[in-house]
């Protein structure tokens, strides 16, 4: 009863805030993206604090539109992509093996992010509103990072299996969630710093962003999120190449020096080769996942995929319970596995669970949404980068470069992980698309700065 009263009060307060200042309410929403972890039921319907905030903003925005008889801003090129996106998600929902779970995913990963996207491009019109969103994203990263640092010091709330590996989780249930959330925001803030110090405006926020970036990188290290670090490096390279001649020259020199250092230092060379070829434990597990997923897709699911929330059920007949892992890097390992005793085999056997997704951005969308859904995802990406490229062709804009670099981070990390199918990440994805769309509108209509 007490929880119900608190949630009702929170919902009412957020409706009031949204009515008074919907831009501020959106900023607080982006600050509180990890609040999807606070789950509860309203009657028989499961929901989260994040969903309550989205609902409050949506109802307020809709009522204001109806009262004022205002039309919703529609971007034609995105209208058709979104329509196909939602149609693909709905078809994947209908073929799902578990309609109840799939309906929750359909709502949280597709309907709600699109609602936020539509509201975002309708109400965010001034650069100070975009800056407000940047401020809240920065504070969000700081909160995630500070908790990860506190966990490192105290061990508080770290699941035992991750604590044994020295990996922090912050608010989330697993370490890589830190990387998936923090890395794209960090690269976006890095681009903002470039613009702030170039224009010599809002220097205090430039300093705060710099602190945020440092703390964010520390959190990636504490999470040992290698995919996020590689994605971040790719984003930095992209950012430097598009920033200017001096930055391009600097990053090219750094890349050449790094290649030379790796080439002449054997331990680094071995480490790089192992990671690139996915021959470490996590890499071999990924390769096994992808092999099983491809077998499943080839067995009559190329077009349909497995359906929303049905991957674990669909993959089970093709799943291998584990892999033999050559931790000692023994060149004669394959022969020994065949000839040696059961005890030797048991020592090198690594159990592998059935994960929620294949941990590859292409296979993730293919299995969940089918081949048509994967095609729409690729179309969405192409439109995003095309929009950014057209803006940059007319005017250099560091926010646009940062948004494109953030998407690069997501895509690179997504080669070995799941950068979309999570409540906060789905909204973050459509936030980036929304911001680049707003900037596209700005340079067409020249609305007020």
N, C-alpha and C positions, 0 to 999 in steps of 0.2 A: 504493500500500500504506500509506504514511504517513497519507494522508487518511482511508483506511478505518479505521485504528486511532484516529485523533483523533475521528472521528465516532462510532465505537463507544463510546469513552470518554465522550464528551459525552452520548450517549444513556443510558448506564449511570448517570452522575452525575445526570442529570435524573430518571430513574426513582427513584433513591434519594431525591432531594430531594422529589419528588412523594409518595413513601411517607411521609416524615417530616412534611411540611407542604405539603399540596396547595394551600392558599391562597397561600403564598409562591411556589409553582411557577406558579400562574396569573398572579400579579403579574409574574413574570419573563417569562412568555409575552407579556403585553401590552407590557412594556418592549421586547421583541425582535421586535415585529411586522414591522419592515423586514427581518428576517433571511430572509424568503422570497426575497430577492434572491440568497442563497447557494445555488446549485443544483448538483446532482450526480445521479448515477445509482446506484441499488442494483440491481446486475444490469442488467436491461433496463428497470427502472422509474425514471423521473425523479422526483426529490423535492427537498425543500428543508430547511434547518435548522429553519425554522418548523414544517414538517410533522413532523419528528422530535420536536420538543417537544410538539406536540399528541398524537402517538401515545403518547409516554411518559406524559403526564398521563392519557390515556384508559385505557391498560392498567392503570395503578396504581389508578385510580378503579374500574374494572370488577372487578378482582381483589378489592379491599376489599369491594365490594358483595357479591360471591359468597361470600367467606369469612364475612362477618357476616350473610349472609342478609337484607340490607336491601333494601327496595323503593326504586325510583327515584321521586323526587318528580315528579309529573305535574300540570301546570296544564292543566285541561280545555280552556279557551278557546284556549290556545296549542297544545295537542296537535293539534287539528283543523286549525289554520292551518298548522302545520309539516308535517303529513301531506300536505296539499294542495300546499304549497310544494315538498316533495321529489318528490311525484308529478308536478307540472308540470315540474320540472327533469329528471326521468327521461324523461318523454315527449319533451322537447326534445332530450335526449341521443340518443334512438332515431331521431329524424328528422334528425340532424346529417349534414352532408356529409363530415365528417372525424371518425369515431368515436373515434380514438385521442386527438386533441387535445381533443375534447369531453369525453371521460372524465376527463381531467386537470382541466378546468374544473369539471365536475360534482363532483369530489372536493374541490377546493380552495375553491370558492365556495359550495357548498351543503352537502355532507356535513360537512366539518370545522367550519365555523362553527356548525352546529346541534349538533354534539357538544360544543363549548365552551359553548354556551348551556345545554344540559342539565346539564353538570357545574357550571356557574356557579351556577345557581339551586338546585342540590342541596347545594353545599358552602359557599357564601357566606351566612352567617347573622347575622353581627354587623357593626355599623357600622364597627368597626375594620378588618374585612376589606375593606369597600368603600373605606375611606380608604387602605388599602395599595395597592389598584388605582389610585386617584387619584395616589398618590405615584409609582408606576412609570410611569403615562402621562405625568406631568409630566417625569420624567427622560428619557423617550423623546423628547418634544418638544424638550427642551434639547439633546439629542445631535444631532437633526436640524438645529436652528437653528445650533448652533455650527459644524457642518460647512459649512453654507451660508455663514456669515460667513467661515470660513477659506477657502472657495473664492473668495469675492469678493476677498479679499486676495491670494491666490496663483494662482488659476485652476486649482487642482489638481482633476483628474478631472471637469471640466466639458466635456461634448461640444462640439465646436468650433462647431456651428450655434447652440447656446444661448449660448456665450461671446460670440459676435459680437453677439448681441442683449442682452448684459448680464444674462442670466437664469441664476440658480444652480439646481442640481438636488439638492444634498445627497447622500444615499445613493441617490436614485432616478435613473431614466433620463431623466426629463423634468421641467421646472419645476412644472407644475400638480400633480404628485404631492405636492409639499410642501404646497400649499394644501388638497388633498383630505384629507390626513392630519392636518395641524396645526390647521386652523381649527375643526373640531368639538370637538377636545380643549381648545383655548384657551377657547372659550365655556363649556365645562363647568367648567373651573378657575375662571373668572370667577365663576360661581355659587357655587362652593365658597368663594371668598374672602369673598363676601357673608355666607355662613353662619358662617365662622370668626370674622370680626370682629364679627358680631352677638352670637355666644355667648362671644367672648373666650377661645376655647380653641384650642390648637395654633397659636398666633400665628406660630411659626417656619415652619410649613408654609404659612401664609398669605403670608408674605414670599417664600418660595420659589416659590409659585404665581404671585405677582406678577412675579417675575423671569422665570419661564417664559413668561408671557403677553407680556411685553415682547420677549423673544427670539423667541417664536413669530411675533409681528407683524412683527418685523424680517425673519424668514425669508420671510414672505409678500411683503414688499416686494422682497426680493432675487430672489425667484422671479418677480416681476411677475405674480402670479396674481390677475387682476382678479376672476374669478368667486368666488374664495375670499374676497376682501376684501368684495365685495358681500354674500356669504352671511354673513360675520362681522358686518357692520353690521346685517343683518336679524335675526340672532341676538341682538345687543345690544338692539335695539329690542324684540324679543319678551321678553327677560329683564327689561328695565326695566318694560314694561307690566304684567308679572305680579308684580313684586317689591313694589310698594307705591305709595301716592299720591305721595310725594315723587319717586320714580324716574319715575313716569308723567309728572308735571309737567315734570321736567327734560328727559326725552327728547322730549316734545312741543315744548318751547321750542327745543331744538336742531334738530329737524326743520323747524320754521317758519323759523328763522334760516337754515338751509342752503338751503331753497327760495328765500328772499328773495335770498340771496347769488348763487345760480345765476341767478335771474331778472334781476338787475341787472348781471351781469358776463358779457359776450358770449362770451369764450373758454370759460368754464365751461359756459355754456348750450349752446354748440356741442358741447363734449365730452360732456355728459350726453345730448344728443339723439342723437349718433352711437352711443353705447353702448347706450342704451335701444332704439333702432331697429335695432341690429345692422348698422350701415352701415360700421363699420371692417372691416379685412381679415379678422380672425378671425371677426367676426360674419357677414360675407358667406359665408365658407367654411362656417360652421355652417348657414346658411340653405340653401346648396346641398346640403349633406349631408342635411338634413331633407327637402328636396324629392325627392331621389333615393330616400331611404328610403321615403317615402310612396308613390312610384310603384311601388317594389318590393313593398310590402305590398298595394297595391291589385291587383297582378297575381297573384291567387290565393293570397296569403300572409297575409291578414287574420287568419285563425284560427290558423294554425300558426306564423307568424313565419318566420324563416330557420333556426331550430334552433341549438343551442349551438355556438359557435365557427364558425359558417357565414356570418356576415354579409358578410365580404369576398367570398366566392364568390357569394353571392346578389345582392349589389349591383353586381357588375362590369358586367352588361349595361346598367345604368341610369346608370353613372358617367360624369360629364363630367370630362375630364382636367384642367380648370382653369377659372378665371373671369377676366373682364376687370375689373380693379380700378382705380377712379378715385381714385388717390392724391392728385391735385391738386385734387379736388372741383370739376372743371370742369362747369358746368351743361349744356354742350353735348356731354358725353362720349359719350352713346349714338349721336348722329348721326355723330360723328367716327370711332367704332369701325366704323361701316358704310362710311363714305366714304373714310377715310384709308388710307394705305399699309400694307403688311405690316410695315414697320419700326415704325410707330406702334402697331400692334396688338401686336407682339412686346414692346414696352416696357411695355405695360400688362397683359400676360398673366401670371397667377399660377397656376402648376401646383398641383393639389390631389391628394394621394395618397388611396388607399382606406384609411380608418382601420379599426381593429378593431371600433369601435362607432359609433353615430350621434351620440354626444355630446349626448344629451338623455335624462334619466332615464326618461321615459315610453317613448320609442322604444327605448332600450336594453333594457328588460325586454320590450317588445312583440316586438322582433326575436329576442331570445334565447329567450324562453319562450312566445311566442305570446300570443293575447288572454286565454286562461285564466290564464297565468302573470302577466300584467300585472294582471289582476283580483285575484289572490291578493296581489300586492305592495301594491295599494291597500288591500285588506282588512287587511293587516298594519299599514300606516300608521294606518288608522282605529282599530284596536285599541290601538295604541301611545298615540295621543293621547287616546283615550277613557280608558285606564287612568290616564294622567297627570292628566287632568281630574278623575276621580273621587277620586284621592288628594288633590289640591289643594282639592277641595270640602270635605273633612273637616279638612285640616290643611295649612297653608303649609309647603312643604318645598323648600328652594332646590336640592337635588340633583335633585328631580323637574323643577323649572323649568329647570335647567341641561340635563338630558337632553332635554327637549322643545325647548329652544333649539338644542341640538346637531343635532337632527334637522332643524330649520328651516334651519340652515346647510347641511346635506347636500342638502336639497331645492332650495334656491335655487341653490347652486353646480351642482347636478345639472341645472339647466335648460340648461346649455351644456357639460356635461362628463360624466364616467363615475364616479360616486361609490360604486359597489358592486362592479363586476366587476374586482376586484383582491384578491389574497390578504389583505393587511392591512386593506383597507377593508371587505371582507365580514365579517371577524371583529369589526371595530370596530362595524359596524352591529348585529350580534347581541349585542355587549357592551352597547350602550345599551338594547336591548330587554330583555336579561337583567337589567340593573340596575333598570329601572323595574318589572319583574316581581317582583324581590326586595323592593322597597319596597312593592309591592302586597300581597305576602304578609305583610310585616311589619305593616302596618296592619290586617290581618285577624286574624293570630295573636298579635301582640304578643310576638314572640320577643325574646330578650335583646339589649340594646344593648351 
